[in-house]
Amino acid sequence: MSSSLHQPSTDTRGEQRAWGWVAHLRDGGTTPWLAWEGLGASRGRYLPGAQQLELLRRLNQAGHPGTALADSVLAASAAGRGRADLELAGAVPEPAFGPAPVDPAALPAGELVRVAASLLADQVADAGLPEPEVRRAAAWWRRGYRLVGDPELADPLRDQLVARGRPPGGREPRVLVVGSDLGTMTAHAWTNRAFTEGVNAWREWLRQLQERREVPGRADLLAVCRAWERRVGKARVHVVLDLGSVPRLAGDRRSLAAPTPVAAEAGELARRVGSVLGLLVLPDARETLLTTRLRPRVEAAARALPAAPALVVPPEARDWVESAAERMREGIKRAGYAVHGDLDALVPRWSTPAGTVVGPTPQATLDLAVKVLLDERRTA
């Protein structure tokens, strides 16, 4: 009898090879699909998608995800806009219609980010809302303060003051409208929205602002000043461009640490996770989970990776940002608000060399997502 009768058919062998690769990856293997030759027994009705398998291989290359995380990756969906789960080239016959099977190693990084975002959204939702914080009231005998303006500056500075027992509020509080140059504040506004209410992709969001001739909400220091002037009067509104003056103005003698810039891909990853999380929880819970559950993980992972550039306004939007900054500077000057620091600092001075990446890239976002997933597994 011919030995060929004992060999699997070509179709069956391709599927067995695929199941062998799945087992290899679940055990921590890193061999690319096209280099894999081993066979394995079926572990289910359907093979995992190429995106999920390649993400697991990347996780194995970067660390030790473990069985639980590996199984979660293989069961995750590829959320958001993009291709449905794809099959492995050589594992199944070419279909008559629909997407062709692929080599997973050739998939764009953005396809793998879709799977990672879905997985992170599930993790964040499963973590649940934190216990509500008990906020201390400000001491009535102290001169009070409010910190508003650029959220990526105001919020971390306020957190430090609260940790020292100096919560906002109090007697006749000064309203400290903190900011920096409008280019930086525009990038901060996008990052903050990515971690809170949600936002479009960086360049698309900028394009829409430019078409509407809008300055992003909390980056418009003049509008913030006017809003608070109507509530507390002009004398209590202070524009703060020198962050070193914040402690004194807030009634604290000790210096504060400067807020740490957030890498561009941190905002992009949060934006992608948030779009999936919005399908799992209500809007208020979504924002709280992104801020309290996801953001600390993303920031910790970003610090452990090679230094990445902060978000930079691209050249095509710089004239618009400069013009808006000049109008803001003149408006604040004419209004007569107290200013701490140099008002000219509102106008950006671009130092980014030509050709520098000015937005989050899919590969950098994927690298960060992989780090976040591995770090959670180590601390779980």
C-alpha positions as CSV (number, residue, x, y, z in Angstrom):
1,M,0.0,0.0,0.0
2,S,1.4,3.4,-0.9
3,S,2.5,5.5,2.0
4,S,0.8,8.5,0.4
5,L,-2.5,7.1,1.6
6,H,-1.4,7.8,5.2
7,Q,-0.5,11.4,4.5
8,P,-3.0,14.2,5.0
9,S,-4.5,15.9,1.9
10,T,-3.0,19.3,0.9
11,D,-6.1,21.1,2.3
12,T,-6.0,19.1,5.6
13,R,-2.2,19.5,5.9
14,G,-2.5,23.3,5.6
15,E,-5.1,23.4,8.4
16,Q,-3.0,21.1,10.6
17,R,0.0,23.3,10.0
18,A,-2.1,26.3,11.1
19,W,-3.2,24.5,14.3
20,G,0.4,23.6,15.0
21,W,1.4,27.2,14.7
22,V,-1.4,28.2,17.1
23,A,-0.1,25.8,19.7
24,H,3.4,27.1,19.1
25,L,2.3,30.7,19.7
26,R,0.3,29.7,22.8
27,D,3.5,28.1,24.2
28,G,5.4,31.4,23.7
29,G,6.9,30.7,20.2
30,T,8.0,33.4,17.8
31,T,8.4,31.6,14.5
32,P,6.7,33.5,11.7
33,W,3.9,31.7,9.9
34,L,5.7,31.3,6.5
35,A,8.7,29.7,8.3
36,W,6.5,27.3,10.3
37,E,6.4,23.6,9.3
38,G,5.0,21.6,12.2
39,L,1.5,20.1,12.4
40,G,-1.0,20.1,15.2
41,A,-4.5,18.9,16.1
42,S,-7.5,21.1,15.8
43,R,-8.4,23.1,19.0
44,G,-11.7,24.3,17.8
45,R,-14.2,24.8,15.0
46,Y,-12.4,27.8,13.6
47,L,-8.8,29.0,13.4
48,P,-8.1,32.3,15.1
49,G,-7.7,35.3,12.7
50,A,-4.3,36.3,11.2
51,Q,-4.4,39.6,13.1
52,Q,-4.8,37.9,16.5
53,L,-2.1,35.3,15.8
54,E,0.4,37.9,14.7
55,L,-0.3,40.1,17.7
56,L,0.4,37.1,19.9
57,R,3.6,36.5,18.1
58,R,4.6,40.1,18.7
59,L,3.8,39.8,22.4
60,N,5.9,36.6,22.6
61,Q,8.8,38.5,20.9
62,A,8.5,41.3,23.4
63,G,8.0,39.3,26.6
64,H,6.1,36.5,28.2
65,P,2.3,37.0,27.9
66,G,1.4,33.7,29.6
67,T,-1.5,31.4,28.8
68,A,-4.4,33.5,30.0
69,L,-3.3,36.6,28.0
70,A,-2.5,34.4,25.0
71,D,-6.0,32.9,25.1
72,S,-7.6,36.4,25.4
73,V,-5.7,37.6,22.4
74,L,-6.7,34.6,20.3
75,A,-10.4,35.2,21.3
76,A,-10.4,39.0,20.8
77,S,-12.1,40.7,17.9
78,A,-10.5,43.2,15.5
79,A,-12.6,46.3,16.4
80,G,-13.1,49.5,14.5
81,R,-12.7,50.2,10.9
82,G,-10.6,47.8,9.0
83,R,-10.7,44.2,7.7
84,A,-12.6,41.4,9.3
85,D,-10.6,38.5,10.8
86,L,-8.3,37.3,8.0
87,E,-7.2,33.7,7.3
88,L,-3.7,32.4,7.0
89,A,-2.3,32.1,3.5
90,G,-1.6,28.4,2.8
91,A,-3.9,27.2,5.6
92,V,-7.1,27.3,3.6
93,P,-8.0,27.3,-0.1
94,E,-8.2,30.7,-1.8
95,P,-11.9,31.8,-1.6
96,A,-13.9,32.7,-4.7
97,F,-14.9,36.0,-3.1
98,G,-14.0,38.0,0.0
99,P,-10.6,38.9,1.5
100,A,-7.7,36.7,0.4
101,P,-5.7,34.8,3.1
102,V,-2.6,36.7,4.2
103,D,0.8,36.3,5.6
104,P,0.4,37.7,9.1
105,A,3.9,39.2,9.2
106,A,2.9,41.4,6.3
107,L,-0.1,42.9,8.0
108,P,0.0,46.7,8.7
109,A,0.7,47.6,12.3
110,G,-2.7,49.4,12.4
111,E,-4.5,46.0,11.9
112,L,-2.8,44.6,15.0
113,V,-3.6,47.8,17.0
114,R,-7.3,47.1,16.3
115,V,-7.0,43.8,18.1
116,A,-5.0,45.2,21.0
117,A,-7.5,48.1,21.4
118,S,-10.4,45.6,21.6
119,L,-8.5,43.5,24.2
120,L,-7.6,46.6,26.3
121,A,-11.2,47.9,26.2
122,D,-12.4,44.5,27.6
123,Q,-9.8,44.6,30.3
124,V,-10.6,48.2,31.3
125,A,-14.3,47.5,31.4
126,D,-13.8,44.3,33.5
127,A,-11.7,46.3,36.0
128,G,-14.8,48.3,36.9
129,L,-15.1,51.8,38.2
130,P,-12.9,52.8,41.1
131,E,-14.3,53.7,44.5
132,P,-15.4,57.4,44.6
133,E,-12.8,59.6,46.2
134,V,-13.6,61.5,49.3
135,R,-12.7,65.1,48.5
136,R,-11.6,67.4,51.3
137,A,-13.0,70.8,51.5
138,A,-10.6,73.7,51.2
139,A,-9.8,75.5,54.5
140,W,-12.0,78.5,54.7
141,W,-9.3,80.7,56.3
142,R,-6.8,80.2,53.4
143,R,-6.8,82.2,50.2
144,G,-8.4,79.7,47.7
145,Y,-7.5,78.9,44.1
146,R,-8.9,77.3,41.0
147,L,-6.7,75.8,38.4
148,V,-8.2,75.9,34.9
149,G,-6.9,76.3,31.3
150,D,-4.8,73.7,29.6
151,P,-5.9,70.4,31.1
152,E,-2.6,68.6,30.6
153,L,-1.0,71.3,32.7
154,A,-3.7,72.3,35.2
155,D,-4.9,68.8,36.1
156,P,-1.5,67.3,37.2
157,L,-0.6,70.5,39.1
158,R,-3.9,70.4,40.9
159,D,-3.4,66.8,41.8
160,Q,-0.1,67.6,43.4
161,L,-1.7,70.4,45.5
162,V,-4.5,68.1,46.5
163,A,-2.0,65.5,47.6
164,R,-0.5,68.2,49.9
165,G,-3.8,68.9,51.5
166,R,-4.5,71.9,49.4
167,P,-7.7,71.2,47.4
168,P,-9.2,73.8,45.1
169,G,-11.9,76.2,46.3
170,G,-11.7,78.2,49.5
171,R,-12.2,81.8,50.3
172,E,-12.4,84.1,47.3
173,P,-10.3,81.8,45.1
174,R,-7.9,83.1,42.5
175,V,-8.7,81.6,39.2
176,L,-5.3,80.5,37.6
177,V,-5.7,80.1,33.9
178,V,-2.6,78.1,33.0
179,G,-1.2,77.5,29.6
180,S,1.8,77.6,27.3
181,D,2.3,78.2,23.5
182,L,-0.8,77.5,21.5
183,G,0.9,74.7,19.5
184,T,1.6,72.8,22.6
185,M,-1.9,73.5,24.1
186,T,-3.5,72.3,20.9
187,A,-1.7,69.0,21.1
188,H,-2.6,68.8,24.8
189,A,-6.3,69.4,24.0
190,W,-6.3,66.4,21.6
191,T,-4.5,64.2,24.1
192,N,-6.9,65.1,26.8
193,R,-9.9,64.4,24.7
194,A,-8.5,61.0,23.6
195,F,-8.4,60.1,27.3
196,T,-11.8,61.5,28.1
197,E,-14.7,62.2,25.7
198,G,-13.1,60.8,22.5
199,V,-11.7,62.5,19.4
200,N,-10.9,62.0,15.8
201,A,-7.5,61.1,14.5
202,W,-4.9,63.9,15.1
203,R,-4.6,65.4,11.6
204,E,-8.4,65.0,10.9
205,W,-9.2,66.8,14.1
206,L,-6.8,69.6,13.3
207,R,-8.2,69.9,9.8
208,Q,-11.8,70.3,11.1
209,L,-10.6,72.9,13.7
210,Q,-8.9,74.9,10.9
211,E,-12.0,74.8,8.7
212,R,-14.1,76.1,11.5
213,R,-11.5,78.6,12.6
214,E,-11.8,77.3,16.1
215,V,-9.3,77.1,19.0
216,P,-9.9,73.9,21.1
217,G,-11.9,74.6,24.2
218,R,-9.6,74.7,27.2
219,A,-6.6,75.8,25.0
220,D,-8.5,79.1,24.3
221,L,-7.2,81.0,27.3
222,L,-9.0,84.2,26.4
223,A,-12.4,82.4,26.3
224,V,-11.6,80.7,29.6
225,C,-10.7,84.1,31.2
226,R,-13.9,85.7,29.9
227,A,-16.0,82.9,31.3
228,W,-14.5,83.1,34.7
229,E,-14.6,86.9,34.7
230,R,-18.3,86.7,34.4
231,R,-18.4,84.5,37.5
232,V,-15.8,86.0,39.8
233,G,-14.8,89.4,38.3
234,K,-11.7,90.3,36.4
235,A,-9.5,91.0,39.4
236,R,-9.5,87.4,40.5
237,V,-8.6,86.0,37.0
238,H,-4.9,85.4,36.4
239,V,-3.2,84.1,33.2
240,V,-0.3,81.9,34.2
241,L,2.3,81.1,31.5
242,D,5.1,80.7,34.1
243,L,4.2,77.4,35.8
244,G,6.8,78.1,38.5
245,S,4.5,80.8,39.9
246,V,1.5,78.4,40.4
247,P,2.4,77.3,44.0
248,R,2.7,80.9,45.2
249,L,-0.5,82.0,43.6
250,A,-2.3,78.9,45.0
251,G,-1.0,79.7,48.5
252,D,1.6,77.0,48.8
253,R,5.3,77.7,49.4
254,R,6.8,74.5,47.9
255,S,7.6,74.0,44.3
256,L,5.6,71.7,42.1
257,A,7.0,69.1,39.6
258,A,6.5,70.1,36.0
259,P,3.9,68.0,34.2
260,T,5.4,65.2,32.1
261,P,4.7,65.4,28.4
262,V,2.7,62.5,27.0
263,A,4.0,60.7,23.9
264,A,1.9,61.0,20.8
265,E,1.1,57.3,20.6
266,A,-0.3,57.3,24.1
267,G,-3.2,59.6,23.0
268,E,-3.7,57.5,19.8
269,L,-3.9,54.3,21.8
270,A,-6.4,55.9,24.2
271,R,-8.4,57.1,21.3
272,R,-8.6,53.6,19.8
273,V,-9.4,51.9,23.1
274,G,-12.0,54.6,23.9
275,S,-13.9,54.0,20.7
276,V,-14.4,50.3,21.6
277,L,-15.0,51.0,25.3
278,G,-17.9,53.3,24.3
279,L,-19.7,50.2,23.0
280,L,-19.3,48.4,26.4
281,V,-20.2,51.1,29.0
282,L,-22.1,54.3,29.4
283,P,-20.4,57.6,28.5
284,D,-19.7,58.8,32.1
285,A,-18.2,55.4,33.0
286,R,-16.2,55.4,29.8
287,E,-14.5,58.6,30.7
288,T,-13.8,57.5,34.2
289,L,-12.4,54.2,33.1
290,L,-10.1,55.8,30.5
291,T,-8.8,58.3,33.0
292,T,-8.4,56.1,36.1
293,R,-7.8,52.6,34.6
294,L,-6.2,53.0,31.2
295,R,-4.2,56.2,31.5
296,P,-1.9,55.1,34.4
297,R,-1.1,51.9,32.5
298,V,-0.4,53.7,29.3
299,E,1.8,56.4,30.9
300,A,3.8,53.8,32.9
301,A,4.4,51.7,29.8
302,A,5.4,54.8,27.7
303,R,8.0,55.7,30.4
304,A,9.6,52.3,30.0
305,L,9.9,52.6,26.2
306,P,12.6,54.6,24.3
307,A,11.8,58.3,24.5
308,A,9.2,59.2,21.9
309,P,8.4,62.7,20.6
310,A,5.5,64.6,21.9
311,L,2.7,65.6,19.5
312,V,3.6,68.4,17.2
313,V,1.4,70.5,15.0
314,P,2.2,69.7,11.3
315,P,3.6,72.4,9.0
316,E,0.3,72.8,7.0
317,A,-1.5,74.0,10.2
318,R,1.1,76.2,11.7
319,D,0.1,79.5,10.1
320,W,-3.4,79.1,11.4
321,V,-2.1,78.3,14.9
322,E,0.2,81.2,14.9
323,S,-2.5,83.6,13.8
324,A,-4.9,82.3,16.5
325,A,-2.1,82.7,19.1
326,E,-1.5,86.3,18.2
327,R,-5.2,87.1,18.4
328,M,-5.3,85.4,21.8
329,R,-2.3,87.4,23.0
330,E,-3.7,90.7,21.9
331,G,-7.1,89.9,23.4
332,I,-5.6,89.1,26.8
333,K,-3.5,92.2,26.7
334,R,-6.4,94.5,25.9
335,A,-8.6,92.9,28.5
336,G,-6.1,93.7,31.2
337,Y,-6.0,90.4,33.0
338,A,-3.1,89.8,35.5
339,V,-0.4,87.9,33.6
340,H,2.4,85.8,35.1
341,G,5.0,85.0,32.5
342,D,5.6,86.3,29.0
343,L,2.5,86.8,26.9
344,D,4.6,86.4,23.8
345,A,5.2,82.8,24.8
346,L,1.6,82.1,23.5
347,V,2.9,82.3,20.0
348,P,4.7,79.0,19.0
349,R,8.3,79.0,18.0
350,W,8.6,75.8,15.9
351,S,11.8,73.9,16.5
352,T,10.9,70.6,14.8
353,P,13.3,69.9,11.9
354,A,11.8,69.2,8.5
355,G,10.8,65.6,7.9
356,T,10.3,64.9,11.6
357,V,7.3,62.7,12.4
358,V,4.6,65.1,13.9
359,G,1.9,62.6,14.8
360,P,1.4,59.1,16.2
361,T,2.5,56.3,13.9
362,P,0.8,52.9,13.8
363,Q,4.1,51.1,14.6
364,A,4.8,53.2,17.7
365,T,1.2,52.8,18.8
366,L,1.5,49.0,18.4
367,D,4.7,48.9,20.4
368,L,3.0,50.8,23.2
369,A,0.0,48.6,23.2
370,V,2.2,45.5,23.4
371,K,4.0,47.0,26.4
372,V,0.7,47.9,28.1
373,L,-0.6,44.4,27.7
374,L,2.6,42.7,29.0
375,D,2.9,45.1,32.0
376,E,-0.7,44.3,33.0
377,R,0.0,40.6,32.9
378,R,3.1,41.1,35.2
379,T,1.1,43.1,37.7
380,A,-2.1,41.0,37.6
